[in-house]
């Protein structure tokens, strides 16, 4: 059995302002770095054999803080990036609703094939995340792995890992520096913990 520890990056200023980030490389805020330190303390006694992160700085910095003094190598991969949100990036929902009213209405529908101009669809992102998640699972069936990424794309990866329909992308939420734990087997993956923020909220649960 392997165990995959999955976390979203810490908070950024754009998170706090409600701005769409996507592929834009927005750094962690002071609050985000604090959240990453809280995650590191949560994981301090956990053996981590391998670690993967999005190559965007908000995720890679979170991963490095979470790993602490371990000598575990961190593999950066663009495949773990957030959905590419195209022309929506840098805008709040209210702002892109005003600038692109028709696209805003289209984005509110549960359409697997909608993408803003220059962006990605959920279906495309799911293919990308399924590839990296399945490769990580196969490579580390007897090991503990840390994956650090982004809320939307990580949900797509988890949907793939758990063999759920693509429509399940709309059934999950993931908070900054929350912890999700999946036990993996050659023929199955079992969700043991999802979107847990007890290390941030001050009531840490065992993992």
MOVENQUI-V414128 format. One record per helix or strand of 3 or more residues. SS is the DSSP state (hx for helix, st for strand). FROM is the first residue (numbers start at 1). TO is the last residue. Records with the same first field share a line. If there is no record, write none. Layout:
BEGIN
SS: FROM-TO, FROM-TO
END
This chain:
BEGIN
st: 2-8, 50-54, 74-77, 144-149, 179-185, 188-196
hx: 13-17, 30-42, 57-67, 78-80, 86-88, 93-99, 101-108, 122-139, 151-161, 166-171, 198-201
END
